[in-house]
Amino acid sequence: MWINDAPLSDYGGELRMEYKASGYTLETSVFKGRKRSSFVLLNNIVGFQTLTLSVVFEGKDRDDVTLKKSMFDMLAFGKNELIMDDGFLYTVYLSNIGDATYPAPELIEVDYTFVGVRHGPKVVAVGNTINCESTLPNTDCILSVTVGKTEVNYRVGTVMFPQVTQGEQLTVDGINKRILVNNVPAADRADWITFPSLVPGINLLQCDDILTVEFFPVFF
């Protein structure tokens, strides 16, 4: 296992084989009339996946192994990128650090709980017709474009710019939730209700110029 580009072994840690990857939480609402046989699916929202990782730390003695675990705890705190042996990556946050047990003076066993999403490597594609390999319903993306000519009501996916000037570089960042013009925050230059996202399969993105699209395909 790697965390934030660092191998777990750098902290004297080794991942047990029996780590647990849960399914995704689902928030579902339906309508079924009284005494009726059919129902209407009103909403089905995908939440997060949970990873429970059992880690064994090893050091020279109790003080050394405790320090190594503490250094790993500091690294794992907050938002992280994990690389697991299933071939996928995980964007997660640390949810819980379990109780530490000492099976020997130089060993610590502890369970960590991470919550987040499973995804593949970053994809950078050029064009306004994009194939998204995700299996989750919506994949956040970043749309970038250089304006070809001065226009009004210029659209970049789901975002409309009331006025743009030829040569301006526009970025609609649906991953970090930002609007940039020439790499400077400029949310006041745009109108939108939702940031752009991709659905599994072919996506047709609206823009008068050719877009650069960045995203991480996400998977159940």
C-alpha positions in Angstrom: 0.0 0.0 0.0 1.1 3.5 -0.8 -0.3 6.7 0.8 0.4 10.1 -0.7 3.2 8.7 -2.9 4.9 7.1 0.2 5.1 3.4 0.8 3.7 2.1 4.1 7.0 0.4 4.7 8.7 3.8 5.1 6.9 4.0 8.5 7.7 0.4 9.5 4.2 -0.7 8.5 2.8 -3.7 6.7 -0.7 -4.1 5.6 -2.5 -7.3 6.6 -4.1 -9.2 3.7 -7.5 -9.2 5.4 -8.2 -5.5 4.9 -11.9 -4.7 4.2 -13.4 -2.7 1.4 -17.1 -2.0 1.9 -19.7 -1.3 -0.7 -20.9 2.2 -1.4 -23.6 3.7 0.8 -26.8 4.5 -1.1 -29.4 7.1 -0.3 -32.6 6.0 -2.0 -36.1 7.4 -2.0 -39.1 5.8 -3.8 -42.9 6.4 -4.1 -45.3 3.5 -4.0 -49.0 4.2 -3.9 -51.1 2.6 -1.2 -52.2 -0.9 -2.2 -50.2 -0.6 -5.5 -47.8 -3.1 -7.0 -45.4 -0.7 -8.7 -43.1 2.1 -7.5 -41.4 5.2 -8.8 -37.7 5.6 -8.0 -37.4 9.3 -7.0 -33.8 9.5 -6.1 -30.7 7.3 -5.8 -27.6 9.0 -4.5 -24.2 7.2 -4.2 -22.3 8.0 -1.1 -18.9 6.8 0.0 -17.0 3.6 0.3 -15.2 2.6 3.5 -11.7 1.0 3.7 -10.8 -0.7 7.0 -7.0 -1.4 6.9 -5.3 -3.5 9.5 -1.7 -2.4 9.8 1.2 -3.9 11.7 4.1 -1.6 12.6 7.6 -2.8 13.5 10.4 -1.0 15.2 13.6 -1.6 17.2 11.7 -1.3 20.5 8.4 0.1 22.0 9.5 3.7 21.8 10.7 3.4 18.2 7.6 1.6 16.9 5.3 4.0 18.7 7.1 7.0 17.0 6.8 5.3 13.6 3.0 4.8 14.1 2.7 8.4 15.2 4.4 9.7 12.1 2.1 7.6 10.0 -0.9 8.9 11.8 0.3 12.5 11.0 0.6 11.5 7.3 -2.8 9.9 7.2 -4.6 12.7 8.9 -7.0 14.5 6.5 -7.5 13.9 2.8 -5.3 11.2 1.2 -4.6 9.3 -2.0 -4.2 5.5 -1.5 -2.8 3.0 -4.0 -4.0 -0.5 -3.1 -3.1 -4.0 -4.4 -6.5 -4.3 -6.3 -5.1 -2.0 -9.1 -7.3 1.0 -8.1 -6.6 4.3 -6.4 -8.7 5.7 -3.6 -9.3 9.4 -2.7 -10.2 9.2 1.0 -10.2 10.9 4.3 -9.2 9.4 7.6 -12.3 8.6 9.6 -11.0 6.6 12.6 -7.8 5.3 14.2 -8.4 2.2 16.2 -6.9 1.1 19.5 -3.3 0.1 19.4 -2.2 -3.3 20.7 1.3 -4.5 21.4 1.7 -8.2 20.6 5.4 -7.8 21.2 7.5 -4.8 22.5 8.6 -3.9 18.9 5.2 -4.4 17.3 1.9 -2.4 17.1 -1.3 -3.6 15.5 -4.0 -1.0 14.7 -7.0 -0.6 12.4 -7.4 2.5 10.3 -10.8 3.5 8.7 -10.7 5.6 5.5 -13.8 6.9 3.7 -13.9 7.9 0.1 -14.1 6.8 -3.6 -12.4 4.3 -5.8 -11.0 5.7 -9.0 -8.6 5.2 -11.9 -5.6 7.3 -13.1 -6.3 10.8 -14.3 -7.5 11.2 -17.8 -6.8 14.2 -20.0 -8.7 14.4 -23.2 -9.1 17.0 -25.9 -12.4 17.4 -27.7 -16.1 18.1 -27.0 -17.1 14.5 -27.3 -15.7 12.5 -24.4 -15.9 8.9 -23.5 -16.0 8.3 -19.7 -15.2 4.8 -18.4 -16.7 5.5 -14.9 -19.4 3.2 -13.5 -20.6 5.7 -10.9 -23.4 7.9 -12.3 -21.5 11.3 -12.1 -17.8 12.0 -12.5 -16.6 15.5 -11.7 -14.3 17.1 -14.3 -12.3 20.1 -15.2 -13.0 21.9 -18.5 -10.4 24.3 -20.0 -10.6 26.3 -23.1 -8.9 29.2 -25.0 -11.5 31.6 -26.3 -11.4 31.8 -30.1 -13.2 35.1 -30.6 -14.9 37.8 -28.5 -18.4 36.7 -27.7 -21.4 37.1 -25.4 -23.2 34.2 -23.6 -20.2 31.9 -24.1 -20.8 28.4 -22.7 -18.3 26.0 -21.1 -20.3 22.9 -20.3 -22.9 23.9 -17.7 -21.3 27.3 -17.1 -22.2 30.5 -19.0 -19.9 33.5 -19.3 -21.9 36.6 -20.2 -18.9 38.1 -22.0 -15.5 36.7 -23.1 -12.6 38.1 -25.0 -10.5 36.4 -27.6 -7.5 34.7 -26.2 -8.8 34.4 -22.6 -8.1 31.1 -20.9 -11.2 29.8 -19.1 -11.2 27.0 -16.6 -14.4 25.5 -15.1 -13.1 23.3 -12.3 -15.8 20.8 -11.2 -13.3 18.9 -9.0 -12.1 21.8 -6.8 -15.3 23.9 -7.5 -13.6 26.9 -9.0 -14.0 29.3 -11.9 -10.7 30.7 -13.3 -10.0 33.2 -16.0 -6.3 33.4 -17.1 -5.6 31.2 -14.0 -7.1 33.8 -11.7 -10.3 33.1 -9.6 -13.2 34.8 -11.4 -16.4 33.3 -10.2 -18.1 36.8 -10.7 -17.5 36.4 -14.4 -19.7 33.4 -14.7 -23.3 32.1 -14.2 -24.1 28.5 -13.3 -26.3 26.3 -11.3 -24.1 23.1 -11.2 -20.5 22.4 -12.1 -19.9 20.1 -15.0 -19.8 16.3 -14.6 -19.6 13.3 -16.9 -21.9 10.3 -17.1 -20.7 6.8 -18.0 -20.3 6.5 -21.8 -20.3 9.2 -24.4 -20.7 12.9 -23.3 -21.4 15.8 -25.6 -20.0 19.0 -23.9 -21.2 22.4 -25.0 -18.6 25.0 -26.1 -17.9 26.9 -29.3 -14.1 26.1 -29.0 -12.3 22.8 -28.4 -12.2 21.8 -24.8 -9.5 20.1 -22.7 -11.2 17.7 -20.2 -9.6 16.3 -17.1 -11.2 13.7 -14.8 -10.6 10.6 -12.7 -12.9 7.8 -13.7 -14.7 6.5 -10.6 -16.0 3.0 -10.0 -18.3 1.0 -7.8 
